[in-house]
Amino acid sequence: MALMKPPAAYLPAASPALSQADQEALTDLYVRGTPANTLRAYERDLLYITAWKSARFGTALDWPESEATALAFILDHARDLSDALETDMAREAAEALLAQRLRKSLACPAPSTLDRRIASWLAFHRMKNLASPFGTPQIKQARSKARRAAARPPAPKSQHPITRDILEQLLATCRGSRRACRDRAILMLGWASGGRRRSEITGLMREDVSLKEFDKSGVIWISLLETKTTAKGDTPRLVLKGRAAQALVHWIEVGQIKNGPLFRPVSKADRVLKRRLSPDAIYQIVKHRLQLAGLPEDFASPHGLRSGFLTQAALDGAPIQAAMRLSLHRSMAQAQKYYDDVDIAENPATDLLG
């Protein structure tokens, strides 16, 4: 498969010390050594930053960029522009981005969005072997103030966690077709293996699933190539057992999945296709199954499988370390949030008024 070529801004800088062949090898190394999701984020951020500077200053990006431009970028994204004068340059630039569908509203973007775009801009400078303006004391202080000024409660990635009772409602709709068989396997694997992300589910290959112990012990071993928090080769094997293992084996048999992508599209004629599912398809599957279960389609998102697994682990009294071995959370603090939500609801001090 051909490698995706990233935009020029995040290609490594040309070096007179390298031959053309070595330069191409270095570029290829950057692409292969960067997660696909990061490359896509780089592409979106570069498009946004380029469009913003063109709308704000009427010029292209400079390498290295000036401190004045970097400061203007922070200031333009650290306030709500809805109440700004129509002649305000920041508002004019934002409206130009709205017209290009690169910005959703004139409201102040989330601090995490600003941080990510600046992080990408920093990365572009590093790849070109250039100093970035975002490291200067004034810019650092402005970023800190902007983050504090725009602070807001973090929005959950899923409106509700898909706990066991909700999962059972979704599974009850998965009957009677190959598509239903596939959806059942996706939901059960996504939940029971530790709350897998969409890209992790769709990235699985048949070769990543070992059925050697299934007939004897009912256990399936799953090898993830990499995750958001683990590098290639560092991801531990995950275990699937019980009903979840049975659902996956049933899909492999019904779908006749002998090699290649584990989860694939199913045609309207209920025929299994050869290509892999896209991550967006997992969103559509969850949405569809919620509707069939009589729940609002926005009740939960695919991340609800992940948050639901950890929430259920907390409800069942499973040690957080055991849950994290499956969820592969890198940060104890992140995983603890789900346990804290359960603990505070069960805290006797919340019932002092009876």
N, C-alpha and C positions, 0 to 999 in steps of 0.2 A: 504494500500500500504506500502511496506517495506521501511524503512528509508534508505537513501543513507549514507553509512558509509564513513566518510572522512579518508584520510591517517593519519597514526599515528602522524605525526608532528603537526597536528592541533586538535588532541584529547586533552582534558584537562589532566594535569599531574596526575598520580596516587598518591593518598594520603593515607598514612598508617592509617589516622584517619577515613577513610571512609570504609564502608563495600563494598563488591563487588556489591551488589544491588544498593547502593548509588552511586558508581562510574559509573555504567551503566546508572543510572538516570541522572547524571551530563553530561555524554557524549551525551545522548539523548537530553538534554536541549540545549547543544551547537549546535547540528545539527538543531533542530527545531527553535532555536532562531537566526539562521544565514540565510540570504536570499540565495536561491538556486544559484543565479548568483555569489554570493560571494564565496560559497563553490566550484563552478566550477573554479573560478579564483584562489582560494587557491590551488586546485589540480594541475592546470597548472603551477603555480608559483613554487610549491614545486618540481615538476618534473624537471623544468628548473634549479632551484638552485642546486638540488642534482646532476644533470648531469654536470653542470658547475664546481662544486667543484671536482667531480671525474676526469673530463678532465684536470682541472687546477693543482690540487694537488695530484690526485691519491688516495684520501681518502674520507670517508663518511662525512656527516655533523656532527658537534659537537654541543652539547647543554650544556652550551651556546657556541656560536661561538666566535672565537677569533677576536680581532680588526684587526689583520693583514689580515685575510681572508675577513672581511667586507670591508676593504680599497681596497684590490685587486679587489673585485667585482665591486666597484665603478669605479676604474681606468680602468678596462677592458671594461666597458660600457660607458665610457666618451670620447671615441675617435673613429675615423674611422680607422678600422684595414685593410682596403684594401691596404694601402701603407706600412703597417708594414712588417718587415722582416719575411720570412717564418719560421724562428727559434724563433720568438717572442712568448713567452708562451701564451700571451693573444690571439694572432692570432691562435695558435694551438688549444687552447680550443674552440675558436669560430668556427673553421672548424669542430671540433668534434661535436659541437652542430648543425652545418649545416647538417652534415651527418645523424644526428638523427632527422632532420626536426624540431628541437626545435628553430632554429634561421633562419631568412629569408635571411640575407646577412651579409657581414662583415662591413657594414656601421654602424655608431654610432646610437644606438637605440634612440627613442624619449625620452626626459626627463620624460614624463608621464609614459612610460613603466618602466623605471628604478625606478621611485618613487613607482609604484604599486608593483613591485617585492620586494622592500625593505619594504614596508608597510606590505606585506604578511609575510616576514621573521620576522619582529617585532611582528606580531600577533602570529606566532608560538611560539616565546619566551614567550609571555605573557600567552599563554595557558598552557605552561609548568611551569609557575610561575618562570621564569628565567629573569635575567637582560640581555638586548640586547646590543651588541657592538655599535649599531647605535646611541646611545644616548651620546657618548663621544664627547668632543669638536672638536677633530681632524676630526672625521668621519662626524660630522655635517657640519663643514666647507668644507670638501671635497665634500659633497653632494651639498652644495650651489654653489660651484665653477663649479661643473659638470653640474648643471642645467643651469647656466648662459652661460657656454661655448658651450653647445649643443642647446641653445635656437633657436627656429624656429617658423615661423608663424603657428598657429594652422590650421590643415587641416580640412575642413568641413566634417561632417559625411555623408552628401549627397552632390553630386556635384552641384545640383540645388534644390531649394525648390520646392515642388509641390504646387504651388499656384492654385487659383480657375480655371484658364484657362487650366492649365495642368491636373488638376483633372478631368475636364469635358472631356478632350480627352481620359483619361483612362476609365472613366465611359461609354463612347460611345462604347467601345469594349465589355462591359459586357452584352451580350444579348443572349438568346436562350437556355440556359442550367442551370441546378442546380449549376454547378461550376461557371458560370458567375454570377448567382444570389448571390452566396456566396461571390465572389470576390467584387461585387458591394457593398455589405453590409460591408465587411471588410474595403474597401477604404473609404467609407462614414463615418462609425463609427470612424475609425482611424484618420480621418481628422477633422470631425465636433465636436467630443467630446473633442477637445483640443489638438490634435496631440499625439495620444497614441503611446507608445513604443511597439515593437513587442511582448515582453513577457507579456505586459498588455493585448494586444488583444487576444493572444492565451490562456491566463490564465482565461479568462472570462468563467463563467458557466451560463447555462440557468437561474439558480436561482438568478443570479446577475442582471437580467434584469426585471424590473417591468413594465408591460403593463397596469396597473390598470387605468391610466389616458389617455391612448392612444385614445380610442374611443371618449372620451369627448373633449380632448384638443389637441390631436396629439403629446403628450409629453411622452417620455420614460425616466425612471430614471435608471441609471447604477451605481452599487456598485462595486468599485474595492477593492479587499482584501488589496492590498498594492502596492506601486510603488517604484521606485528607490529613491524617496525623501520623502516618507511617510511610516510610520510603519503600521503594521496590526492594524486595528480598527481606525486609525487616518485619513484615506483617505475620503474626503467628497464625497457625491454622485454627479454624473455628469448627465447632462441633454442632451438628444438628441431629436431634433424636426424636423419638415418639411420633406424634401425628405430623409434625413438620417434616420429618424425614420421609414418612410415608407419602405425604403430598408431593414432595419433590421427586421421589422415585416414580410415582404415578404419572407426573408430567413428562418425565424423561421417556417413559414407555409409550404414553399416548402420543406425544409429539415426535417420537422416533428420533430423539436427539442423540446421535452417535458421536458427533464432534462439532466443533464450532461454537457459536453463541448459545448459551444455555437458555435464555429467554428471548423469544422471537415474536414478531407480529403474527396474528391469525386472521386470515381473510374472512370476508362475510360468508363465504361458503364453508367456513370452519376448516380451512386448510392451513397448515403451519408453513410459514415462509422461511427462507434461509437466512435473511439478514437479522441483525440484532435489534432489539427494542432500543428506542432512544430514551434518555432520562425523563423527557417530558411525558412519555407514554405511561410511566409509573404514576405521575400526577393524574393523568386521565383515568387510569384504572382505579385509583383510590376514590376519585370524584364519582365515577360511575357506580362503584360498589356502595358508596354512601347513599346515593340516590335510591338504589334498589333496596337498601335496608331501611328506607324511610327517614333518613337523616338529611339535614341540609348539606348541599354539596360543598359548602365552605366550612363544614363542621371541623374538618381536619385536613391536613396536607400530608404528603408522604413522610415529612419529618415527624408526624405523629406516631409512626411506627417506632422511631428511635426514642422519642420522649415517653411513649407509652410503655416501652420495654423497661426503661429505668424507673418510671413511676410504679409499675406493677411490681418490680423487684423490691422497691421500698415498701409497698403495701404488704407484700408477702414476707417481709423481714429478712430478705436476702442481704448478706453483707455487701457493702458498696464495692469493696475490692473484687468480689466475685462477679458482680455485674459489669464492672469496668473491664474485666478480662475478656468479656464478650463484646461490649460496646466499643472497646478500644479508645475510650476517652483518654487523652493525654493529661488533662488537668483534673485533679481531684475536685477543685473548686467548681468546675463546670458540672460534673456529675452530681456533686453534693446538692446543687440547686433543686434537683428533682426530689431528692430525699428530704430536703428542708421543707418543701411544699407539703409533703405527706406528714412530716413530724409536727409541723405547726398546727395542722388541722386536727391532729390527735392529741395535742398538748392539753392536759387537764386545766391549765390556767385560762384557756379560752372559754371555759364553762363556769367561771366564778359567779356569774349572775344567774346560773341555773338555766 
